[in-house]
Amino acid sequence: MIWLLSFFLCLSSAQAQSVYGPVMAKHKEKIQRRWTLEDVFAQKRKRKAQDLWLSWNRKKGPMFELILDIHGGAPSWKRDGTNADDDDFKLAGGGVQIFVGSLGIGISRDQMKIANKDQYWQKDAGTVFLRLLGSSTQSTHLTILGGQEKSDHTYYGNYSQTFYGALSNLYIFRHMGIEGKFRQLNSATTETHKVTAMDYHWGFFWELSILRVYAYYQQQLNTAKRISTGVQDNERINGMLLGARLYF
């Protein structure tokens, strides 16, 4: 009797599923074909995002751009085994960039000196820029970069490093925005040390026609391992950087 009851229950379940399956499939098809206001707004947002992306990539800016830069600051300095307050450091530098379309090249020089004393280091860099998004350097843009930097350092000597990184500008208002830049420098070996480094800056800028003035927080980190002993020391330079650029 129990076996017979179980057989009928299974049979009823199978029949229910055979009826339920097509009904649910038909219901899913109805949902997929359903028109809703939510879908309309979602499609509108999607098109707006696509239009924004296309506008960044399709808008043609000036074919030729020339940028002149000058900057300076009084950063704090710390190296393992030293007192950061012993010396008064001054940083000054500048550079030139030339863009043809989205491709650009630039040269720059930065010097750091101890007040009333000799030069602490000098860095000369050559950079290649490739703008991925944005119509010009004076627009919201994303740019990748790479190049080579030659350094003359009081403690580590003369060495050359290749580097790569990214640069981005985001305009918050028509004449004000924020900039961020990051560089990773590959290792280099001198007569006494093996040096690796990275640097970055971020901050605000304001524009009046072709003139941009800016205030950035900058940090440089150098790690140097002495070849003869294997002892590693770290050097950190950070502080505010003030500057101006002219765009032609």
N, C-alpha and C positions, 0 to 999 in steps of 0.2 A: 504493500500500500504506500509506504514511504517512498519507495523507488518510483512508483507511478506518479506520485505527487511532484517529485523532483523533476521528472521528465516533462510534465506539463508546464511547470514554472520556467524551465529552460526554453521550451518551445515558445512560450508567451514572450519571454525576454528577447529571443531572436527576432520574433515578429515585430516587437516594438522597435527594436533597433533598425530593422529593415525599413520601417516607416519613418522613424525619427531621423535617420541619416539623410535621406533626400530632402526632408523638410529643413534641416539645419543648413545643408548646402545651399538650398534656395534662399534661406534667410541671409547667409553670408554674402551671396551674390547681390541681394537687395541692398545690403549695407555698403558694398563696394561701389554700387551705382548711385548711391544716395547723394543728392545735392544739398549742401548746407552752407550757411553763411560763414561758418568756421573755416570751411575749405576755401571760400572766396578770399577771406582775409589772409589765410596762410599762403595762398598763391600770390597774393598781392605783396606780402612781405618778402617772399622768395624772389619775385621779379625785381623788387626794389634793391635787394642785396646784390642781385646779378647786375643790375644797371649801375650800381655804385662801383662794383669791381671792374666792369667794362669801362666806366668813365675814367677810372684811374689808369687803365692800360691803353685806352684808345685816344684820349685827349693828347694832342700834340702840343708840347711846349716849345720854347725857343730852341732853335737848332744849336746855337752857340751860347755858352755861359762862361763868364770869368768871375772868379771869387778871390778877393783879397782879405786876409785875416791877420789880426794882431791881438795878442792877449798877454796877460800877466797875472801874478798872484804872489802871495806870501804863505806857502804851504807849511804845514807841520811835517817834521821828519823824524823817523825812528829807525835805528839800525841796531841789531842785537849787540849788546855790550856797550852801548853808547847812551848818552843823555840827550834826549831830543831838545832840551831847553838850552843847551850849551851854545848853539849857533843860531843866527838869524838868517833864514834862507829866503831868497828871492827867485821867482821863476818868471821868465819872459820868453816869448816866441812869436812865430807867425808863419804864414805860408801862402801859397798860391795854388788854386785849382782851376782847371780848364775842362769843361764838359762839351762834348759834341753829341747831341741827342742824350741817350741814357748812359753813355760811356764817358768816363772822366779820368784824368790823371792829376796828381798833385804832388808838390814838394813842400816840406816844412822843416823848420829848425826850432828846437827848444833848448834853452840853457838854464841851468840852475846854479846859482852862485851863493856863497856865504858872504854876507855883508862885510865889506872892507877886506875881503880875502880873495883867494883864487877861485877859479871856476870849480864847481863840484862835479858836474857832468854836462855833456852836450849830446843831443840826439838829432840826427838828420834822417828824415824818412822820405821815401818815395812810395806813393800809393796809387793803386788802380781801383776805380769805383765802377760798379755796375748797378744802376737803379732798376729795381724790379717793379716797383709801384710808384706812381706819381708822375706828373707831367713836367716837373722841373725841380731844381734844388730849393726853390721858394714855394713849395707846395707840400702838402702832407705826402710823405714818401718813405719808402723802405729801400735801403741801398746796402749791398754787400761790398766788402772791400778786402784787399790783400796787398802785400808789398814787402818792402825790406827796410829795416832801420839799422843805422850804424851809430854806435855809442862810443863815447870817450868818457870813461868813468874813473874817478879818482882811486877807488879801491879795486875794481875788477879789471881795469885796463881797456883796451880797444877790442871791440867785437861787433859782429853783424848778426842780426836776427831777421828771419822771415816772419810774417804775421798774417793773420786773417781776422775778420770780424764783421760787424754790422753797424749801420748808422740809420737812425730813424728820426723824422720830424713829424710832429702831430700838431696841427693848428687848432687851438681851442677857439680862438676868435680870429677875425680877419687879420689882425696885426699882432697877435700874441700866440705863443705855442710853447711846446716842450720838445727838448731834444735829448736823445740817448745814444751813446756810442760805446761799443765794447771791442777790445782787441785782445787776442791771445797771441803771444810771441813765443815762437819755438826756441828750443834750447840752443845755446851757443857756447863754445869752449874757447877760453883765452889761455894764456900761458900759466895762469894761476887758478882760474875758477871755471866752473860750468854753471852758466846763468840761464834761468828761465824767468819769464815775466808775464804779467797781464796788466791791463789798465782799462779804466772805464770812466765815463762822465755822464752826468744827467743834470738837467736844470731848465730854466726858463729863458725865453728870448722875446724881445720886442722889436718891431720893425717900423721904420718911417721911410717909405719909398724904398730906395736901394740900400739903405743903411739898416743893419741889424746890430743891436747891442744885446749882450747875453751875460748871464751869471750862472755858472755851472759848478757843481761839486765834482771834484776829480780825485781819483785814487789810483796810485801806481804801486804794484807789488812786485818786488824782485826777490828771487831766491837764488843764492849763490853757494855752491859747494866747493870748498878749497880742494884742489886735486891732490896736493901732497899729504893732507891729513884726513880728508873726508869730512871735515867739520863744515856744517851748513849754517849760514846766517841768513836772516831775512831783513829786508829793507822795505819800509812803507812810507810813502809820500802822499799826503792827502790834504785837501783844503779847497777853498773857493777860488774859482778862476773867473776873471772878468775880461771881457774882450769885445771886439767890434769887427764886423764884416761888411764889405762893400760888394754888391752884386751888379755885374754889368752884362 
